[in-house]
Amino acid sequence: MAKINFKKIEIVISKAKEDAEATEKFLPIFLMSLALFLMVSFGPQFIDFVKAATSGVTLTATVGSTLTFTMDASAKAFGTVSSGTPAQATSTLYVVTNNSTGSNTTINRASTTATLFVGANTIPDTPNGNNWTAPAATTTTGPSAVWTTGTTVGLGFRVMTGTAGGASTTCGKSTTWWGADDGGANAKWSGISTTSAAQKIADCNSYYGGGQGQTVIYKLDVSAVQAGGDYQSSPTTFTATVN
């Protein structure tokens, strides 16, 4: 007849239960110890690893300014001039730029000698006594005046303001410099500066990339005693510069 040792079975069951309870108590302690070990070993790196963080970036870029400048022709002719009958000629300047603050145009002569001469004979550059020295801004009245036929003599110039019928709009036009219209009594003229320093004649202070034309008009009359001959010009230079 077989005998069953219930006490032994009870002991085995009891021991197994004690191991499970020990494991349940040990696991949280182990995890806490591991976390503490990582924090001590890696310090802030571990803390940053477990945190969420955001950061931003600011983008900047520079677009280079470009400018092209051309003229319709490098030579202009007045033809034969008779006293009391003014003759005119024009130059059209084409400016293309992507500069956000626009560009300005200047004029200057190669030297302080008279612009038009033949031998020792010259034609005055200061009609009505006006000698173009650009004011500081296009809102300031320039050293220019209306042209009175029969009275005003010499070589004068102006920038077309685009107020006459059929005239092209000129960026940077200044009616305070060049008058309220292009073809009437309100048009103002001045002489090419007798200094060789560049003088501003137009200022476009905003972006325009379409290649607008700036038309410069020259006007010439001579006195009845002006010596005859084929007068030539000393070089006159226009320069376009980004603002």
C-alpha positions in Angstrom: 0.0 0.0 0.0 1.5 3.3 -1.1 1.9 6.3 1.2 1.6 10.0 0.2 3.8 12.5 1.9 1.4 15.5 2.0 3.9 17.5 4.1 6.5 17.4 1.4 4.1 18.5 -1.2 3.0 21.4 1.0 6.6 22.5 1.5 7.2 22.5 -2.3 4.2 24.6 -3.0 5.0 27.0 -0.2 8.6 27.5 -1.5 7.3 28.2 -5.0 5.0 30.9 -3.7 7.7 32.6 -1.8 9.9 32.8 -5.0 7.1 34.6 -6.9 6.6 37.1 -4.2 10.3 37.8 -4.0 10.4 38.4 -7.8 7.5 40.8 -7.6 9.3 42.8 -4.9 12.7 42.7 -6.6 11.6 44.0 -10.1 10.6 47.5 -9.1 13.7 47.8 -6.9 15.8 46.7 -9.9 14.2 49.2 -12.3 14.7 52.0 -9.8 18.3 51.1 -9.3 18.9 50.9 -13.0 17.4 54.4 -13.6 19.5 55.8 -10.7 22.6 54.2 -12.2 21.9 55.7 -15.6 21.3 59.1 -14.2 24.5 59.0 -12.1 26.5 57.6 -15.0 25.2 59.9 -17.9 23.9 62.8 -15.9 22.1 65.6 -18.0 22.4 63.5 -21.2 20.1 60.9 -19.9 17.6 63.5 -18.6 17.6 65.3 -22.0 17.1 61.9 -23.6 13.8 61.4 -21.8 12.5 64.9 -22.3 10.8 66.3 -25.4 12.3 69.5 -26.9 11.8 71.8 -29.9 14.0 74.3 -31.7 13.6 76.6 -34.7 15.7 78.0 -37.6 15.7 81.4 -39.2 16.6 81.5 -42.9 18.4 84.4 -44.6 19.4 84.9 -48.2 20.9 87.6 -50.3 20.0 88.3 -53.9 22.7 90.2 -55.7 21.8 93.5 -57.4 22.2 93.7 -61.1 22.2 96.7 -63.5 22.5 97.2 -67.2 22.7 100.6 -68.9 22.7 101.4 -72.6 22.1 104.5 -74.8 20.3 104.7 -78.1 23.4 106.3 -79.8 26.8 107.6 -78.9 26.6 110.7 -81.2 23.9 113.3 -81.7 23.8 116.2 -84.2 21.9 119.5 -84.1 22.5 120.2 -87.7 22.7 123.8 -88.8 21.7 126.3 -86.1 20.5 129.8 -86.8 20.3 132.5 -84.1 16.9 132.8 -82.6 15.8 129.4 -83.9 16.7 126.8 -81.2 17.6 123.3 -82.3 17.0 120.1 -80.3 18.4 116.6 -80.0 17.7 113.8 -77.6 19.5 110.8 -75.9 17.5 107.9 -74.5 19.0 106.0 -71.6 17.9 102.5 -70.9 18.3 101.3 -67.3 17.4 97.8 -66.1 18.0 96.8 -62.5 16.6 94.4 -59.9 17.8 96.6 -57.0 14.9 97.1 -54.5 15.8 100.8 -54.0 16.2 101.6 -57.6 19.0 103.6 -59.3 20.1 107.1 -60.1 21.5 108.7 -63.2 24.3 111.3 -63.3 25.9 113.5 -66.0 29.4 114.9 -66.2 31.8 116.3 -68.7 35.4 115.2 -69.3 36.9 118.6 -68.3 35.9 122.2 -67.4 36.3 123.4 -70.9 33.2 124.4 -72.9 31.2 121.5 -74.2 30.9 122.8 -77.8 33.9 124.5 -79.4 35.7 125.1 -82.7 39.3 126.3 -82.4 39.2 129.0 -79.7 35.5 129.7 -80.2 33.0 128.2 -77.8 29.2 128.2 -77.1 28.1 129.0 -73.6 27.1 126.1 -71.3 25.0 128.2 -69.0 21.7 129.2 -70.6 20.0 131.9 -68.4 23.1 131.6 -66.2 22.1 128.1 -65.0 24.9 125.7 -64.2 23.6 122.3 -63.2 24.6 121.3 -59.7 22.2 118.7 -58.5 20.3 119.5 -55.3 20.2 116.9 -52.5 16.8 115.5 -53.4 14.4 115.5 -56.3 11.9 117.5 -54.2 14.3 120.5 -54.1 14.2 123.0 -56.9 17.1 122.7 -59.2 19.2 125.4 -60.9 17.1 125.4 -64.0 14.7 127.8 -65.7 12.3 128.1 -68.6 13.8 128.8 -72.1 12.9 132.1 -73.7 13.3 131.9 -77.4 15.3 134.9 -78.7 16.7 135.6 -75.3 18.1 132.4 -74.0 21.3 131.3 -75.8 23.8 128.5 -75.2 23.6 124.7 -74.8 21.0 123.5 -72.3 19.6 120.1 -71.3 16.7 118.6 -69.3 15.3 115.2 -68.4 11.9 114.5 -69.9 9.2 114.2 -67.2 6.7 112.4 -69.3 4.0 115.0 -69.0 3.7 115.9 -72.7 1.5 114.0 -75.1 3.3 110.9 -76.4 6.2 111.3 -74.1 7.6 108.2 -72.4 7.2 108.0 -68.6 10.6 108.5 -67.0 11.3 106.7 -63.7 12.8 109.2 -61.2 11.5 112.3 -63.0 11.5 115.5 -61.0 9.1 118.3 -62.0 10.8 120.6 -59.5 14.0 120.1 -61.4 12.8 119.9 -65.0 9.4 121.6 -65.0 5.8 120.7 -65.1 5.7 119.7 -68.8 8.0 118.7 -71.6 6.9 120.8 -74.6 5.5 124.0 -73.2 6.6 127.1 -71.4 6.9 125.3 -68.1 9.7 123.1 -69.2 12.9 123.9 -67.4 16.5 123.8 -68.7 20.0 124.0 -67.3 23.5 124.0 -68.6 25.8 120.9 -68.3 27.8 121.5 -65.2 31.0 123.4 -65.7 32.6 121.1 -63.2 33.8 117.6 -64.1 32.1 116.1 -61.1 29.1 113.8 -61.7 25.8 115.5 -61.0 22.5 113.6 -60.4 19.8 114.3 -63.0 17.3 111.5 -62.2 16.6 109.3 -59.2 14.3 106.3 -59.2 14.0 105.3 -55.5 12.0 102.1 -56.0 12.4 98.8 -57.8 11.8 98.7 -61.5 13.1 96.0 -63.8 11.4 96.7 -67.1 14.2 98.8 -68.6 12.4 102.2 -68.7 13.9 104.9 -70.8 15.1 108.2 -69.5 15.0 110.7 -72.3 17.5 113.6 -72.1 16.7 116.6 -74.3 19.5 119.0 -75.5 18.6 122.5 -76.7 20.9 124.9 -78.5 20.6 128.5 -79.6 23.4 131.0 -80.4 23.7 134.7 -80.5 23.8 136.7 -83.7 27.5 137.3 -83.3 28.4 133.6 -82.6 31.4 132.6 -84.9 30.4 130.2 -87.6 32.0 126.8 -88.0 31.6 123.1 -87.2 31.5 122.8 -83.5 32.4 119.6 -81.8 31.6 118.4 -78.3 34.0 117.4 -75.5 32.9 114.0 -74.0 29.8 114.0 -71.9 29.2 110.9 -69.8 26.0 109.5 -68.3 26.3 107.0 -65.5 23.6 104.8 -63.9 24.3 103.5 -60.3 22.1 101.4 -58.0 20.9 103.2 -54.9 
